[in-house]
Amino acid sequence: MRFERNTESLIFVNMDLQTEKIDLVQLLLNTDNKSVLNKVRDILVKSAAEDETQYLLSTEANRKHLSRSLAQLDKGKSKAIKTAALWK
C-alpha cells in the first residue's frame, strides 16, 4: 500500500484496507481448519502485545518509570491487590 499527501488518496488507501479486512474475515468465516484459526489468533495477539509494548516504551519518561517499577519488583517491593480493587 502507498500513502499520498492528498486527501482523496488517503481515503482510497483506507477503503482498500477495509476491503482487505472484509476479505480476510470472509476467509476466516469459511474455514473449518482449527489450525489456521489458531495461527491467525496467535499472530493477532502477538501483534497487539507488540503494539502495547511499543506504546509503553515510546517515551523516555515511560521507559524510566517502567525500569524503576521492574527494579522495585525485583527487590520484592510489590503489593498484591485484587483486580476488582482497580475499578473502585
VMD Tcl script that builds the backbone (N, CA, C; Angstrom):
set m [mol new atoms 264]
animate dup $m
set s [atomselect $m all]
$s set {name element resname resid chain x y z} {
  {N N MET 1 A 0.835 -1.182 0.000}
  {CA C MET 1 A 0.000 0.000 0.000}
  {C C MET 1 A 0.874 1.238 0.000}
  {N N ARG 2 A 0.318 2.275 -0.548}
  {CA C ARG 2 A 1.081 3.519 -0.559}
  {C C ARG 2 A 0.229 4.624 0.052}
  {N N PHE 3 A 0.913 5.588 0.634}
  {CA C PHE 3 A 0.240 6.742 1.214}
  {C C PHE 3 A 0.678 7.974 0.447}
  {N N GLU 4 A -0.294 8.771 0.097}
  {CA C GLU 4 A -0.001 10.004 -0.616}
  {C C GLU 4 A -0.559 11.163 0.181}
  {N N ARG 5 A -0.117 12.354 -0.198}
  {CA C ARG 5 A -0.478 13.523 0.598}
  {C C ARG 5 A -1.915 13.987 0.418}
  {N N ASN 6 A -2.482 13.883 -0.751}
  {CA C ASN 6 A -3.815 14.450 -0.911}
  {C C ASN 6 A -4.874 13.572 -0.243}
  {N N THR 7 A -5.919 14.189 0.195}
  {CA C THR 7 A -6.958 13.539 0.988}
  {C C THR 7 A -7.638 12.406 0.235}
  {N N GLU 8 A -7.890 12.582 -1.050}
  {CA C GLU 8 A -8.578 11.553 -1.819}
  {C C GLU 8 A -7.795 10.254 -1.820}
  {N N SER 9 A -6.484 10.319 -1.956}
  {CA C SER 9 A -5.665 9.111 -1.972}
  {C C SER 9 A -5.663 8.422 -0.613}
  {N N LEU 10 A -5.611 9.198 0.452}
  {CA C LEU 10 A -5.639 8.602 1.779}
  {C C LEU 10 A -6.958 7.879 2.018}
  {N N ILE 11 A -8.036 8.463 1.583}
  {CA C ILE 11 A -9.338 7.822 1.718}
  {C C ILE 11 A -9.374 6.546 0.895}
  {N N PHE 12 A -8.846 6.583 -0.313}
  {CA C PHE 12 A -8.815 5.403 -1.173}
  {C C PHE 12 A -7.993 4.288 -0.536}
  {N N VAL 13 A -6.828 4.624 -0.014}
  {CA C VAL 13 A -5.976 3.626 0.621}
  {C C VAL 13 A -6.682 3.038 1.831}
  {N N ASN 14 A -7.341 3.875 2.627}
  {CA C ASN 14 A -8.066 3.403 3.794}
  {C C ASN 14 A -9.212 2.486 3.393}
  {N N MET 15 A -9.926 2.831 2.324}
  {CA C MET 15 A -11.011 1.979 1.855}
  {C C MET 15 A -10.452 0.646 1.384}
  {N N ASP 16 A -9.296 0.667 0.737}
  {CA C ASP 16 A -8.660 -0.549 0.278}
  {C C ASP 16 A -8.308 -1.433 1.471}
  {N N LEU 17 A -7.829 -0.845 2.543}
  {CA C LEU 17 A -7.512 -1.584 3.757}
  {C C LEU 17 A -8.777 -2.213 4.335}
  {N N GLN 18 A -9.865 -1.470 4.351}
  {CA C GLN 18 A -11.128 -2.014 4.853}
  {C C GLN 18 A -11.592 -3.194 4.003}
  {N N THR 19 A -11.412 -3.090 2.700}
  {CA C THR 19 A -11.775 -4.186 1.803}
  {C C THR 19 A -10.938 -5.419 2.116}
  {N N GLU 20 A -9.659 -5.231 2.353}
  {CA C GLU 20 A -8.791 -6.354 2.702}
  {C C GLU 20 A -9.242 -7.006 4.004}
  {N N LYS 21 A -9.629 -6.192 4.972}
  {CA C LYS 21 A -10.102 -6.734 6.245}
  {C C LYS 21 A -11.371 -7.558 6.045}
  {N N ILE 22 A -12.284 -7.041 5.260}
  {CA C ILE 22 A -13.536 -7.764 4.987}
  {C C ILE 22 A -13.241 -9.074 4.278}
  {N N ASP 23 A -12.339 -9.045 3.311}
  {CA C ASP 23 A -11.964 -10.273 2.604}
  {C C ASP 23 A -11.369 -11.296 3.565}
  {N N LEU 24 A -10.535 -10.836 4.476}
  {CA C LEU 24 A -9.923 -11.731 5.456}
  {C C LEU 24 A -10.978 -12.333 6.380}
  {N N VAL 25 A -11.904 -11.516 6.826}
  {CA C VAL 25 A -12.987 -12.018 7.687}
  {C C VAL 25 A -13.795 -13.082 6.947}
  {N N GLN 26 A -14.078 -12.857 5.685}
  {CA C GLN 26 A -14.837 -13.843 4.912}
  {C C GLN 26 A -14.069 -15.162 4.801}
  {N N LEU 27 A -12.766 -15.073 4.580}
  {CA C LEU 27 A -11.952 -16.290 4.521}
  {C C LEU 27 A -11.979 -17.029 5.859}
  {N N LEU 28 A -11.877 -16.285 6.945}
  {CA C LEU 28 A -11.911 -16.911 8.266}
  {C C LEU 28 A -13.257 -17.576 8.543}
  {N N LEU 29 A -14.325 -16.910 8.137}
  {CA C LEU 29 A -15.653 -17.479 8.349}
  {C C LEU 29 A -15.864 -18.758 7.543}
  {N N ASN 30 A -15.202 -18.858 6.417}
  {CA C ASN 30 A -15.394 -20.006 5.525}
  {C C ASN 30 A -14.458 -21.177 5.811}
  {N N THR 31 A -13.540 -21.022 6.755}
  {CA C THR 31 A -12.624 -22.127 7.031}
  {C C THR 31 A -13.084 -22.928 8.235}
  {N N ASP 32 A -12.835 -24.226 8.160}
  {CA C ASP 32 A -13.090 -25.113 9.294}
  {C C ASP 32 A -11.775 -25.645 9.848}
  {N N ASN 33 A -10.678 -25.091 9.365}
  {CA C ASN 33 A -9.357 -25.546 9.768}
  {C C ASN 33 A -8.966 -24.856 11.080}
  {N N LYS 34 A -9.062 -25.593 12.176}
  {CA C LYS 34 A -8.784 -25.050 13.509}
  {C C LYS 34 A -7.343 -24.551 13.611}
  {N N SER 35 A -6.424 -25.233 12.938}
  {CA C SER 35 A -5.019 -24.835 12.966}
  {C C SER 35 A -4.831 -23.447 12.362}
  {N N VAL 36 A -5.506 -23.177 11.273}
  {CA C VAL 36 A -5.419 -21.859 10.625}
  {C C VAL 36 A -5.969 -20.789 11.561}
  {N N LEU 37 A -7.113 -21.067 12.170}
  {CA C LEU 37 A -7.718 -20.102 13.085}
  {C C LEU 37 A -6.801 -19.831 14.282}
  {N N ASN 38 A -6.196 -20.869 14.817}
  {CA C ASN 38 A -5.271 -20.686 15.946}
  {C C ASN 38 A -4.058 -19.860 15.542}
  {N N LYS 39 A -3.542 -20.091 14.336}
  {CA C LYS 39 A -2.381 -19.331 13.872}
  {C C LYS 39 A -2.729 -17.859 13.680}
  {N N VAL 40 A -3.891 -17.591 13.119}
  {CA C VAL 40 A -4.319 -16.198 12.930}
  {C C VAL 40 A -4.492 -15.524 14.286}
  {N N ARG 41 A -5.123 -16.219 15.219}
  {CA C ARG 41 A -5.306 -15.677 16.568}
  {C C ARG 41 A -3.948 -15.368 17.202}
  {N N ASP 42 A -3.013 -16.312 17.102}
  {CA C ASP 42 A -1.678 -16.108 17.682}
  {C C ASP 42 A -0.987 -14.890 17.084}
  {N N ILE 43 A -1.099 -14.735 15.776}
  {CA C ILE 43 A -0.481 -13.583 15.104}
  {C C ILE 43 A -1.091 -12.283 15.608}
  {N N LEU 44 A -2.409 -12.228 15.698}
  {CA C LEU 44 A -3.089 -11.006 16.131}
  {C C LEU 44 A -2.795 -10.681 17.596}
  {N N VAL 45 A -2.759 -11.697 18.446}
  {CA C VAL 45 A -2.456 -11.471 19.869}
  {C C VAL 45 A -1.021 -10.981 20.019}
  {N N LYS 46 A -0.092 -11.608 19.297}
  {CA C LYS 46 A 1.308 -11.191 19.367}
  {C C LYS 46 A 1.463 -9.755 18.863}
  {N N SER 47 A 0.773 -9.431 17.782}
  {CA C SER 47 A 0.847 -8.083 17.224}
  {C C SER 47 A 0.318 -7.048 18.214}
  {N N ALA 48 A -0.789 -7.368 18.871}
  {CA C ALA 48 A -1.361 -6.441 19.850}
  {C C ALA 48 A -0.409 -6.238 21.023}
  {N N ALA 49 A 0.231 -7.315 21.469}
  {CA C ALA 49 A 1.179 -7.207 22.578}
  {C C ALA 49 A 2.384 -6.366 22.167}
  {N N GLU 50 A 2.852 -6.543 20.943}
  {CA C GLU 50 A 3.979 -5.743 20.457}
  {C C GLU 50 A 3.601 -4.272 20.357}
  {N N ASP 51 A 2.383 -3.998 19.889}
  {CA C ASP 51 A 1.916 -2.611 19.812}
  {C C ASP 51 A 1.865 -1.981 21.197}
  {N N GLU 52 A 1.381 -2.740 22.174}
  {CA C GLU 52 A 1.284 -2.217 23.536}
  {C C GLU 52 A 2.678 -1.954 24.109}
  {N N THR 53 A 3.596 -2.866 23.851}
  {CA C THR 53 A 4.966 -2.683 24.333}
  {C C THR 53 A 5.602 -1.460 23.689}
  {N N GLN 54 A 5.415 -1.296 22.395}
  {CA C GLN 54 A 5.961 -0.116 21.712}
  {C C GLN 54 A 5.391 1.166 22.303}
  {N N TYR 55 A 4.102 1.156 22.598}
  {CA C TYR 55 A 3.474 2.341 23.189}
  {C C TYR 55 A 4.067 2.625 24.564}
  {N N LEU 56 A 4.194 1.581 25.384}
  {CA C LEU 56 A 4.706 1.769 26.738}
  {C C LEU 56 A 6.151 2.265 26.738}
  {N N LEU 57 A 6.905 1.907 25.720}
  {CA C LEU 57 A 8.307 2.311 25.644}
  {C C LEU 57 A 8.516 3.516 24.725}
  {N N SER 58 A 7.446 4.170 24.343}
  {CA C SER 58 A 7.524 5.223 23.324}
  {C C SER 58 A 8.147 6.535 23.814}
  {N N THR 59 A 8.165 6.754 25.113}
  {CA C THR 59 A 8.767 7.997 25.620}
  {C C THR 59 A 9.819 7.662 26.673}
  {N N GLU 60 A 10.748 8.561 26.838}
  {CA C GLU 60 A 11.797 8.383 27.840}
  {C C GLU 60 A 11.194 8.283 29.244}
  {N N ALA 61 A 10.193 9.099 29.518}
  {CA C ALA 61 A 9.554 9.069 30.842}
  {C C ALA 61 A 8.929 7.693 31.118}
  {N N ASN 62 A 8.247 7.136 30.127}
  {CA C ASN 62 A 7.649 5.806 30.297}
  {C C ASN 62 A 8.726 4.749 30.524}
  {N N ARG 63 A 9.802 4.817 29.732}
  {CA C ARG 63 A 10.878 3.830 29.873}
  {C C ARG 63 A 11.488 3.889 31.274}
  {N N LYS 64 A 11.724 5.098 31.782}
  {CA C LYS 64 A 12.293 5.251 33.126}
  {C C LYS 64 A 11.338 4.717 34.196}
  {N N HIS 65 A 10.064 5.053 34.051}
  {CA C HIS 65 A 9.070 4.605 35.028}
  {C C HIS 65 A 8.988 3.077 35.044}
  {N N LEU 66 A 8.952 2.468 33.875}
  {CA C LEU 66 A 8.890 1.008 33.804}
  {C C LEU 66 A 10.147 0.369 34.385}
  {N N SER 67 A 11.276 0.968 34.105}
  {CA C SER 67 A 12.536 0.443 34.629}
  {C C SER 67 A 12.551 0.495 36.158}
  {N N ARG 68 A 12.122 1.619 36.721}
  {CA C ARG 68 A 12.046 1.743 38.180}
  {C C ARG 68 A 11.058 0.735 38.767}
  {N N SER 69 A 9.948 0.571 38.113}
  {CA C SER 69 A 8.929 -0.370 38.594}
  {C C SER 69 A 9.447 -1.805 38.581}
  {N N LEU 70 A 10.138 -2.180 37.527}
  {CA C LEU 70 A 10.695 -3.533 37.444}
  {C C LEU 70 A 11.776 -3.743 38.500}
  {N N ALA 71 A 12.572 -2.713 38.766}
  {CA C ALA 71 A 13.606 -2.805 39.797}
  {C C ALA 71 A 12.957 -3.003 41.170}
  {N N GLN 72 A 11.873 -2.282 41.442}
  {CA C GLN 72 A 11.153 -2.443 42.709}
  {C C GLN 72 A 10.605 -3.868 42.823}
  {N N LEU 73 A 10.057 -4.371 41.745}
  {CA C LEU 73 A 9.517 -5.728 41.740}
  {C C LEU 73 A 10.616 -6.744 42.025}
  {N N ASP 74 A 11.784 -6.564 41.392}
  {CA C ASP 74 A 12.917 -7.466 41.625}
  {C C ASP 74 A 13.374 -7.443 43.073}
  {N N LYS 75 A 13.220 -6.306 43.748}
  {CA C LYS 75 A 13.635 -6.173 45.152}
  {C C LYS 75 A 12.538 -6.630 46.117}
  {N N GLY 76 A 11.431 -7.118 45.565}
  {CA C GLY 76 A 10.340 -7.591 46.412}
  {C C GLY 76 A 9.445 -6.488 46.932}
  {N N LYS 77 A 9.595 -5.309 46.382}
  {CA C LYS 77 A 8.781 -4.169 46.814}
  {C C LYS 77 A 7.516 -4.089 45.966}
  {N N SER 78 A 6.653 -5.063 46.163}
  {CA C SER 78 A 5.393 -5.065 45.413}
  {C C SER 78 A 4.255 -5.333 46.388}
  {N N LYS 79 A 3.072 -5.059 45.953}
  {CA C LYS 79 A 1.895 -5.232 46.799}
  {C C LYS 79 A 0.837 -5.958 45.984}
  {N N ALA 80 A 0.333 -7.037 46.522}
  {CA C ALA 80 A -0.723 -7.791 45.853}
  {C C ALA 80 A -2.054 -7.076 46.049}
  {N N ILE 81 A -2.798 -6.942 44.982}
  {CA C ILE 81 A -4.140 -6.360 45.068}
  {C C ILE 81 A -5.099 -7.205 44.266}
  {N N LYS 82 A -6.343 -7.133 44.615}
  {CA C LYS 82 A -7.369 -7.844 43.852}
  {C C LYS 82 A -7.746 -6.969 42.670}
  {N N THR 83 A -7.951 -7.573 41.517}
  {CA C THR 83 A -8.255 -6.789 40.321}
  {C C THR 83 A -9.519 -5.964 40.473}
  {N N ALA 84 A -10.476 -6.442 41.261}
  {CA C ALA 84 A -11.694 -5.678 41.475}
  {C C ALA 84 A -11.403 -4.329 42.131}
  {N N ALA 85 A -10.324 -4.269 42.903}
  {CA C ALA 85 A -9.951 -3.014 43.579}
  {C C ALA 85 A -9.484 -1.956 42.596}
  {N N LEU 86 A -9.080 -2.363 41.427}
  {CA C LEU 86 A -8.602 -1.411 40.424}
  {C C LEU 86 A -9.707 -0.478 39.929}
  {N N TRP 87 A -10.947 -0.925 39.975}
  {CA C TRP 87 A -12.044 -0.144 39.430}
  {C C TRP 87 A -12.875 0.545 40.504}
  {N N LYS 88 A -12.379 0.591 41.714}
  {CA C LYS 88 A -13.107 1.258 42.803}
  {C C LYS 88 A -12.754 2.711 42.856}
}
mol reanalyze $m
mol bondsrecalc $m
mol representation Tube
mol addrep $m
